[in-house]
């Protein structure tokens, strides 16, 4: 049996065996389900990591590549600078 002590602020430290079993990470949430007979069930609500969301949306247009994107940004910045220079 695993035990945890409640602090004066209402906090507990979840035993490491429980954290490992539920694969709990910082930012994950716990859901407490209370039954009428006083039993409590705890479930983990896993937080999605940014890396898990990679490629989850459909591609709207093909990615031309880093070099092409940098060149396009450079051209746009150059046009903006030229436009500012002629306005003065």
trRosetta pair geometry for C-beta under 8 A, 3 or more apart (Angstrom, degrees):
i j d omega theta_ij theta_ji phi_ij phi_ji
2 15 4.5 -120 -171 23 128 160
2 17 6.1 -148 -91 62 140 122
2 18 6.1 180 109 -42 167 111
3 15 7.5 89 57 -56 35 130
4 12 4.3 68 144 -176 128 119
4 13 5.9 -163 -145 65 107 58
4 14 6.5 -28 -92 -104 150 33
4 15 6.2 -129 -68 -35 99 86
5 12 6.8 167 76 -128 33 85
5 13 7.8 12 48 28 73 90
6 10 6.6 -18 -169 -136 103 35
6 11 7.3 139 -155 68 58 31
6 12 5.6 -43 -94 -74 56 95
7 10 6.9 -47 71 24 75 18
7 11 4.7 -6 36 56 118 84
7 12 7.2 -173 -2 -76 82 42
14 18 5.1 -109 173 83 97 123
14 19 5.3 118 110 -59 114 93
14 24 6.7 7 95 62 154 164
14 30 8.0 166 -77 -60 141 148
15 18 4.8 88 66 7 84 104
15 19 7.1 -154 97 -6 42 88
16 19 5.4 -53 -144 38 37 114
16 20 6.2 36 157 -19 68 105
17 20 5.9 -55 -148 37 28 110
17 21 6.2 29 154 -21 63 109
18 21 5.6 -53 -143 37 31 112
18 22 6.2 9 163 2 66 111
18 24 7.6 16 122 2 76 132
19 22 6.4 -69 -143 51 23 94
19 23 7.9 67 161 -110 54 5
19 24 4.4 -90 -145 50 72 112
20 23 7.1 19 -171 -78 32 45
22 44 4.5 141 179 -37 121 143
23 44 7.5 156 63 113 70 168
23 46 7.6 4 96 -101 103 121
24 28 5.0 -139 -149 62 74 146
24 30 8.0 -6 -116 -68 131 98
24 44 5.9 -135 -87 -123 89 135
25 28 5.4 104 54 -22 63 114
25 46 7.9 55 30 -142 101 83
25 47 7.3 -111 76 45 104 103
27 47 4.5 -72 129 31 103 162
28 44 5.8 -4 167 -167 128 101
28 45 6.6 161 -174 77 75 56
28 46 5.6 -30 -124 -119 108 45
28 47 5.2 -133 -89 -2 53 95
29 44 7.6 137 81 -163 45 53
29 45 4.3 -17 70 61 96 111
29 47 7.1 99 -6 -55 82 95
30 42 5.5 -13 -173 -167 113 101
30 43 7.1 147 -160 75 60 40
30 44 6.1 -37 -104 -103 66 54
30 45 7.1 -168 -85 14 14 85
31 42 7.1 148 74 -157 50 49
31 43 4.6 -18 58 62 103 94
31 44 7.7 -157 15 -72 83 6
31 45 5.6 83 -30 -34 105 110
32 40 5.8 -21 -165 -166 96 108
32 41 7.5 147 -158 76 45 48
32 42 5.8 -17 -100 -101 66 73
33 40 6.9 146 73 -160 51 54
33 41 4.3 -13 57 59 108 99
33 42 7.7 -161 19 -72 76 27
33 43 6.9 40 -13 -3 111 107
34 38 7.9 -26 -166 -135 88 25
34 39 7.8 150 -156 82 46 46
34 40 5.8 -19 -101 -104 63 78
35 38 7.0 -37 77 36 81 21
35 39 4.5 3 40 58 123 90
35 40 7.5 -147 12 -73 81 32
35 41 7.4 66 -30 -9 103 98
48 52 5.2 -127 -165 75 82 128
48 53 6.0 76 155 -53 124 100
49 52 4.7 98 59 -3 79 103
49 53 7.6 -153 94 -6 47 85
50 53 5.8 -59 -157 32 38 111
50 54 7.6 64 145 -46 63 83
51 54 5.8 -18 -164 -15 44 117
52 56 7.9 38 132 -52 61 129
53 56 4.9 -71 -165 5 59 134
59 62 7.0 53 153 -90 133 40
59 63 7.5 -90 -147 -27 127 88
63 69 7.9 -27 -169 -51 81 124
64 68 3.9 -82 126 85 120 147
64 69 6.3 153 66 -49 102 76
64 72 8.0 90 61 -21 148 134
65 68 4.8 83 63 14 87 105
65 69 6.9 -158 91 -8 42 90
66 69 5.8 -60 -147 38 29 111
66 70 6.3 28 158 -18 66 108
67 70 5.9 -59 -151 37 28 110
67 71 6.4 27 153 -18 64 107
68 71 5.7 -53 -147 36 32 112
68 72 6.3 33 154 -20 65 105
69 72 5.7 -54 -149 36 31 112
69 73 6.4 30 154 -17 65 106
70 73 5.8 -54 -146 38 31 110
70 74 6.2 35 153 -21 64 107
71 74 5.5 -54 -148 36 31 115
71 75 6.4 33 154 -21 65 103
72 75 5.8 -51 -149 33 31 111
72 76 6.5 28 154 -16 64 106
73 76 5.8 -56 -148 38 32 110
73 77 6.2 30 155 -17 66 107
74 77 5.8 -56 -145 39 29 109
74 78 6.2 33 155 -22 64 107
75 78 5.6 -55 -149 35 29 114
75 79 6.5 30 154 -19 64 103
76 79 5.8 -52 -149 34 32 110
76 80 6.5 32 152 -19 64 105
77 80 5.6 -54 -149 36 34 113
77 81 6.4 34 153 -19 67 105
78 81 5.8 -55 -148 36 31 110
78 82 6.3 30 154 -18 65 107
79 82 5.7 -55 -146 38 31 112
79 83 6.2 34 154 -21 65 107
80 83 5.7 -55 -148 36 30 113
80 84 6.4 30 154 -19 64 105
81 84 5.8 -53 -148 36 32 111
81 85 6.4 33 152 -22 64 106
82 85 5.6 -55 -149 34 31 114
82 86 6.6 24 156 -15 65 105
83 86 6.1 -59 -149 37 31 105
83 87 6.5 34 152 -25 64 108
84 87 5.7 -56 -150 30 33 115
84 88 7.1 38 156 -30 63 100
85 88 6.3 -50 -159 18 33 112
